[in-house]
Amino acid sequence: MRRTVNDGASASVLAAFVVFSRIGACLLLMPGFSSPRIPVQVRLFIAVAVALALTPLQIDAIRPLVADGQPVHLLRVMGSELFVGAAIGLFGRVFFVALEFIGVAVAMSVGLSANLGVPVEADETLPALTTLLTLAATALMFLTDLHLEVFRALEASYGSLPIADGFAPRFALDQLVSKANEAFLLALRIGSPFLIFSLVVNVALGLVGRLVPGIQSFFLSTPFLLIGGLILLSIVIRPMLLIFIDAFGRFLVTG
């Protein structure tokens, strides 16, 4: 009896570790939870809490996979779950990478790239405008309860990506390309007003420079770009963020 109880307890502990492998790897890359501004201990406690909450829901499916207790088999299962969780987190990370990309492009197009801000989702320093967009999107993620959708998506992933099937590199790569295409098209959509504005201003000043060679069009364009860019930002920043957070929420809900 004692051996049976110990075997059952060991299987339960191993099942919890298997669940933690997917949850921890996902939260390691998922925007909001993976920010270097959040202490490592807090991120670890969140991952452990979510893993313990999901373990009872998956323990019946995991126990047969860890019942033999063979180290090589256990490492294979945990390694597969690590890759699956990392892939899910990377899919979400791609959206914020695209937002940072278009933020840098917008800052350069309106002459704000020299003003550096505090990094939010990355370790490197980015323009202040990019930091503003990233920080606002991260705040909206939590204010609209999309962080709860992350947990629901992780729970639903066990239905679409069963542990017994293992990690499928081809499927993960196809999904990554699809999500990257979707994310960067979204970024181009929300940043297009600034790119069009910069193009129009620079073309107009280029024509002025050709017609009146004595005018220093470069020094003349800087205040137009700065003032016009800030006015345009005040008009479109709200719909920009709403479009982005709506697309990110659809990704979390539909996968």
C-alpha positions as CSV (number, residue, x, y, z in Angstrom):
1,M,0.0,0.0,0.0
2,R,2.8,2.4,0.9
3,R,4.5,1.8,-2.4
4,T,1.3,2.4,-4.3
5,V,0.8,5.7,-2.5
6,N,4.4,6.8,-3.1
7,D,4.1,5.8,-6.8
8,G,0.9,7.8,-7.1
9,A,2.5,10.8,-5.4
10,S,5.5,10.6,-7.6
11,A,3.4,10.4,-10.8
12,S,1.4,13.5,-9.6
13,V,4.6,15.5,-9.0
14,L,6.0,14.5,-12.4
15,A,2.7,15.5,-14.0
16,A,3.0,18.9,-12.3
17,F,6.5,19.3,-13.7
18,V,5.3,18.4,-17.2
19,V,2.6,21.0,-17.0
20,F,5.0,23.5,-15.6
21,S,7.3,22.9,-18.6
22,R,4.7,24.2,-21.0
23,I,3.4,27.0,-18.8
24,G,6.8,28.3,-17.8
25,A,8.2,28.3,-21.3
26,C,5.2,30.1,-22.6
27,L,5.2,32.8,-19.9
28,L,9.0,33.2,-20.4
29,L,8.3,34.7,-23.9
30,M,4.7,35.9,-23.6
31,P,4.4,39.8,-23.6
32,G,3.5,41.3,-20.3
33,F,4.7,38.4,-18.2
34,S,8.2,38.3,-19.7
35,S,9.1,41.9,-19.2
36,P,12.5,42.4,-17.5
37,R,10.8,45.1,-15.3
38,I,9.0,42.2,-13.5
39,P,11.1,40.5,-10.9
40,V,12.2,36.9,-11.7
41,Q,10.6,35.6,-8.5
42,V,7.2,37.1,-9.4
43,R,7.3,35.5,-12.8
44,L,8.3,32.2,-11.3
45,F,5.5,32.3,-8.8
46,I,2.9,33.1,-11.5
47,A,4.1,30.2,-13.6
48,V,4.0,27.8,-10.6
49,A,0.6,29.0,-9.6
50,V,-0.8,28.5,-13.1
51,A,0.8,25.1,-13.5
52,L,-0.6,23.9,-10.2
53,A,-4.1,25.2,-11.2
54,L,-4.0,23.4,-14.6
55,T,-2.4,20.1,-13.4
56,P,-5.7,18.6,-12.0
57,L,-7.3,19.1,-15.4
58,Q,-4.5,17.3,-17.3
59,I,-3.3,14.8,-14.7
60,D,-5.3,11.8,-16.1
61,A,-3.7,12.3,-19.6
62,I,-0.2,12.8,-18.2
63,R,0.0,10.0,-15.7
64,P,0.3,7.2,-18.4
65,L,3.2,9.1,-20.0
66,V,5.2,9.4,-16.8
67,A,4.1,6.1,-15.1
68,D,7.2,4.1,-16.1
69,G,9.5,6.7,-14.5
70,Q,12.3,6.3,-17.1
71,P,14.6,9.3,-17.1
72,V,15.1,9.4,-20.9
73,H,11.3,9.2,-21.5
74,L,10.6,11.9,-18.9
75,L,13.2,14.2,-20.4
76,R,11.8,13.7,-23.9
77,V,8.3,14.6,-22.7
78,M,9.4,17.7,-20.7
79,G,11.7,18.8,-23.6
80,S,8.8,18.5,-26.0
81,E,6.5,20.5,-23.6
82,L,9.2,23.2,-23.3
83,F,9.3,23.6,-27.1
84,V,5.5,23.7,-27.3
85,G,5.2,26.4,-24.6
86,A,8.0,28.4,-26.1
87,A,6.3,28.3,-29.5
88,I,3.0,29.6,-28.0
89,G,4.8,32.4,-26.2
90,L,6.7,33.3,-29.3
91,F,3.5,33.6,-31.3
92,G,2.4,36.3,-28.9
93,R,5.8,37.9,-28.7
94,V,5.7,38.4,-32.5
95,F,2.9,40.9,-32.2
96,F,4.8,43.1,-29.8
97,V,8.0,42.8,-31.8
98,A,6.0,44.1,-34.8
99,L,4.7,47.0,-32.7
100,E,8.2,47.9,-31.6
101,F,9.3,47.7,-35.3
102,I,6.6,50.1,-36.5
103,G,7.2,52.3,-33.5
104,V,10.9,52.7,-34.5
105,A,9.9,53.4,-38.1
106,V,7.3,56.0,-37.0
107,A,9.8,57.7,-34.7
108,M,12.3,57.9,-37.5
109,S,9.8,59.2,-40.0
110,V,8.8,62.1,-37.8
111,G,12.2,62.9,-36.4
112,L,11.8,61.5,-32.9
113,S,14.3,58.7,-33.1
114,A,16.9,60.6,-31.1
115,N,14.8,60.8,-28.0
116,L,15.4,57.5,-26.2
117,G,13.1,56.1,-23.6
118,V,13.2,53.4,-20.9
119,P,12.8,49.9,-22.4
120,V,9.6,48.1,-21.4
121,E,9.5,44.7,-23.2
122,A,13.2,44.5,-24.1
123,D,16.6,45.2,-22.7
124,E,17.8,47.6,-25.4
125,T,16.9,51.3,-25.4
126,L,14.3,52.3,-27.9
127,P,12.9,55.7,-29.0
128,A,10.6,57.3,-26.5
129,L,7.7,57.0,-29.0
130,T,8.2,53.3,-29.3
131,T,8.4,53.0,-25.5
132,L,5.1,54.9,-25.2
133,L,3.3,52.6,-27.7
134,T,4.7,49.4,-26.1
135,L,3.9,50.5,-22.6
136,A,0.4,51.5,-23.6
137,A,-0.2,48.2,-25.4
138,T,1.1,46.3,-22.4
139,A,-1.1,48.2,-20.0
140,L,-4.2,47.7,-22.2
141,M,-3.4,43.9,-22.2
142,F,-3.9,43.8,-18.5
143,L,-6.7,46.4,-18.3
144,T,-8.8,44.4,-20.9
145,D,-8.1,41.1,-19.1
146,L,-6.2,39.7,-22.0
147,H,-3.8,38.2,-19.5
148,L,-6.6,35.9,-18.4
149,E,-7.1,34.9,-22.1
150,V,-3.4,33.8,-22.0
151,F,-4.3,31.3,-19.3
152,R,-7.4,30.2,-21.1
153,A,-5.3,29.7,-24.3
154,L,-2.8,27.6,-22.4
155,E,-5.5,25.4,-21.0
156,A,-7.1,25.1,-24.5
157,S,-3.7,24.2,-26.0
158,Y,-3.8,20.8,-24.4
159,G,-6.8,20.0,-26.5
160,S,-5.3,21.1,-29.8
161,L,-1.7,20.1,-29.0
162,P,-1.9,17.0,-26.8
163,I,1.1,16.0,-24.8
164,A,1.2,12.6,-26.3
165,D,1.6,14.0,-29.8
166,G,4.9,15.7,-28.9
167,F,6.4,18.8,-30.6
168,A,5.8,19.2,-34.3
169,P,8.5,21.5,-35.7
170,R,7.0,21.9,-39.1
171,F,3.6,22.9,-37.7
172,A,5.2,25.4,-35.3
173,L,7.3,26.9,-38.1
174,D,4.2,27.3,-40.3
175,Q,2.3,28.9,-37.5
176,L,5.2,31.3,-36.7
177,V,5.4,32.4,-40.3
178,S,1.6,32.9,-40.4
179,K,1.5,34.9,-37.2
180,A,4.5,37.0,-38.2
181,N,2.8,37.8,-41.5
182,E,-0.3,38.8,-39.7
183,A,1.5,40.8,-37.0
184,F,3.7,42.9,-39.5
185,L,0.7,43.6,-41.8
186,L,-1.1,44.8,-38.7
187,A,1.9,47.0,-37.8
188,L,2.0,48.5,-41.3
189,R,-1.7,49.2,-41.0
190,I,-1.5,51.1,-37.8
191,G,1.7,53.0,-38.7
192,S,0.7,53.9,-42.3
193,P,-0.7,57.4,-41.4
194,F,2.8,58.5,-40.2
195,L,4.6,56.9,-43.1
196,I,2.3,58.6,-45.6
197,F,2.6,61.9,-43.7
198,S,6.4,61.7,-43.8
199,L,6.4,60.8,-47.5
200,V,4.1,63.7,-48.4
201,V,6.1,66.3,-46.4
202,N,9.5,65.1,-47.7
203,V,8.3,65.0,-51.3
204,A,6.7,68.5,-51.0
205,L,9.9,70.0,-49.4
206,G,12.0,68.2,-52.1
207,L,10.0,69.9,-54.8
208,V,10.4,73.2,-53.0
209,G,14.1,72.6,-52.8
210,R,14.3,72.0,-56.5
211,L,12.2,75.1,-57.4
212,V,14.0,77.3,-54.9
213,P,17.6,76.0,-54.5
214,G,18.5,78.6,-52.0
215,I,16.1,77.2,-49.3
216,Q,17.7,74.7,-46.9
217,S,14.9,72.2,-47.2
218,F,16.4,69.8,-44.6
219,F,16.3,72.4,-41.8
220,L,12.9,73.5,-43.0
221,S,11.4,70.0,-42.9
222,T,12.4,69.1,-39.3
223,P,9.8,71.4,-37.5
224,F,7.1,70.4,-40.0
225,L,7.7,66.7,-39.3
226,L,8.0,67.2,-35.6
227,I,4.9,69.4,-35.1
228,G,2.8,67.5,-37.7
229,G,3.9,64.1,-36.3
230,L,2.9,65.1,-32.8
231,I,-0.5,66.4,-33.9
232,L,-1.1,63.3,-35.9
233,L,-0.1,61.1,-33.0
234,S,-2.6,62.9,-30.7
235,I,-5.3,62.1,-33.3
236,V,-4.5,58.5,-34.2
237,I,-2.9,57.0,-31.1
238,R,-6.2,55.8,-29.6
239,P,-7.4,54.0,-32.7
240,M,-3.9,52.6,-33.2
241,L,-3.8,51.0,-29.8
242,L,-7.4,49.7,-30.0
243,I,-6.7,48.1,-33.4
244,F,-3.6,46.4,-32.1
245,I,-5.1,45.2,-28.8
246,D,-8.2,43.9,-30.7
247,A,-6.0,41.9,-33.1
248,F,-3.9,40.6,-30.2
249,G,-7.0,39.6,-28.4
250,R,-8.4,37.7,-31.4
251,F,-5.1,35.8,-31.6
252,L,-5.4,34.7,-27.9
253,V,-9.0,33.7,-28.3
254,T,-8.8,31.9,-31.7
255,G,-5.1,30.8,-31.7
